[in-house]
Amino acid sequence: MIRQRDKDEKADDTPKRKLRDDKRAFVLVPILKRDTRGDKSGSVERSDEARLEEAVGLARAIDLEIVHSAVVSVAKPQPATLLGSGKVEEIGGMLDSLDAGLVIVDHPLTPVQQRNLEREWHAKVIDRTGLILEIFGSRASTREGVLQVELAHLNYQKGRLVRSWTHLERQRGSTSFIGGPGETQIEADRRILQDKIIKLERELEQVRRTRQLHRAKRKKVPHPIVALVGYTNAGKSTLFNSITGASVMAQDMLFATLDPTLRRMKLPKGRAVILSDTVGFISNLPTHLVAAFRATLEEVLEADLVLHVRDIADPDTGAQAEDVRAILEQLGLGGEDAISRAPIIEVWNKIDRLAPEAATAITEKAATMADTVVVSAITGEGVDRLLSKVEEALSGQTVERQVVIGTDDQATLSWLYEHANIRNRVDNDDGTVSLDVEITEHDFRDFEIRLGNHSEE
C-alpha cells in the first residue's frame, strides 16, 4: 500500500507539465565563452549563425515545427541548469506564449541539467545527443541500422535513470517481510539496461563478422572499394546516384541516408570498382554513437580509396572538413600511415550553388591542389574528371601500348576490350590480332601476367 508521505513525495518530484504541443519546438543554441588566448590548435571555428542553422535543420529532420530559435551566450555554465536563472525564467515565459512543449538544446546536458530544465519549463527537453539519436532512430531501415541505433540509445540512457520516486524504491530481496531491502529500482533498471547492451553488442559482433566474410568474398574478386565520406548533407548520396545510376534516398536534409549502400560500377577505362555510400558525419558526434556504428564505418577502413565529399558552397565548409577528419582519426584513418594505405581525394561538391565568379575562383584553386576535384552532383559537372582521378589513384596513369593477341586466346582479347580503350585493331593474315590500346598501368601489368609476358610495346 502506498504511504501518504510517498504520495506527497511523488507530487513534489514530478514536473507539472502544462498542456502544450510537443511538436512545437523551441531551438536553443548555447554559446559558451572561452578564453582563446594561447590557443594554437589552428581549429576552424564554426559561426554562431551556422550552428543555429544546423540545429534547426536537425530538428526539422524529424518533422518538428520550429516556433522559435535563438543563440544564447553563456558566460559561466551553471551545474544545475547550464543557463543562468534569469535566462531560464525568460525562456519559460516565451514557451508559454508560443505554446511550445519541446525545447531542443544544441549542447550536451547532464541528466541533472535536463531534469531541472524540464521542471522549470514544464516541457520536454532534448539535448544535441538525444536529438541525433531521435533522427538516427527514424532513419534506420535495416536490421543492422536498428541494432546500432538501439545500442547507442541504451548507452545514452544509462546515465539518465534519474526518475520519479516510484523508481527509486528498494525492491524486496524475497517475498517474506524479513527478506531485506534488496536492490534499488534504479539499480535494477541499470542492470536490465546493461543486459540489453551486452545482448546488442553480441548481435552487432555477429554483424561485424558477417561483414568481414562479405569483404573476404569481395577480395576474391579483386574489385577495389571506393568509400564516400563527408559531413551530413554534403551531397554524398546525390553524387552516389549520379555516378552509379542508383536511387538511394537523397534529399536536402540532415542525415537523409543512414544505412550504407554498395554498388558495383565501371570506371571510364573499364575497371570495375565497388562504390560505398556511408552515413554522414556531424560535429560533436557522440563517441558512443561512433562506437555503435563502427561495424558500418569499418567499410571506410577497408576502402582502397576514400572520397571526402565537401559542400564547398557552405560558408562553414572548412569547419565541417575538420570535423570529418577528426572522426576519421577516431576510426583509425588519420595520420600519414593511414592515409598512405587509403588515399583520400577531396571532392568539392555543389559548385552550381556558387556565383560564377566564386565558382571560377574555387575551380582555379582546386586545379593547383593535388587530389582535389570540383563537381556538381546535381548537374554532373566535373563528374567525368572525378572518375578519371579515381581511376588514376587506383590504377596509375594511362599509357599507350601495342599488343598482339594469338589466334587461340580469345578470352584475353575479350578481357582487353573490357579493361582498355581500343584505338586501332588489325586482324592479321595468320589469325593474330594487333591492337593499339590505351590502358592503365595497373591493368597493363595484369594483361602481361595473363599473356605470359609476351606482349609487345
PEZI-V825804 format. One line per field, one symbol per residue. ss: DSSP state (2 for helix, 1 for strand, 0 for the rest). Layout:
BEGIN
ss: ???
END
This chain:
BEGIN
ss: 0002222222222000000011111111111100000000000000022222222222220000111111111100010001002222222222222201111110000022222222222001111222222222222000222222222222222000000022200100000000000001222222222222222222222222222222222222000111111110000222222222000000000000000011111100000111111000100000222222022222222000111111100000222222222222222000222222201111111022200222222222222000011100000000222222222222200111111110000222222222201111111000001111111122222222222000000
END
